[in-house]
């Protein structure tokens, strides 16, 4: 009993940490894909469509709370996606979100 009482909190913390890391890693992959999709769509489109793209792309891909910003420095097109990912363990330890950001850049065609 005593050994279990000593080991169980550490084991649970380790398992919850692995679950949280996996969740954040999957969210980061989704952000990378969203940034890549945004920059590719902006490259083949016109600069006039950037505002509509920023507003609609994240919602269409299932991350409606993500912020997409498209800039056109020089001959490149750059998409920056920011998202506050909710933490699974945030309900237990009191921290609600983790800020994630992804950037993709392509040459303008």
Secondary structure, 3 states (H helix, E strand, C coil): CHHHHHHHHHHHHHHHHHHHHHHHHHHHHHHHHHHHHHHHHHHHCCHHHHHHHHHHHHHHCCCCCCEEEEECCCCEEEEEEEEEEECCCHHHHCCCEEEEEEEEEEECC
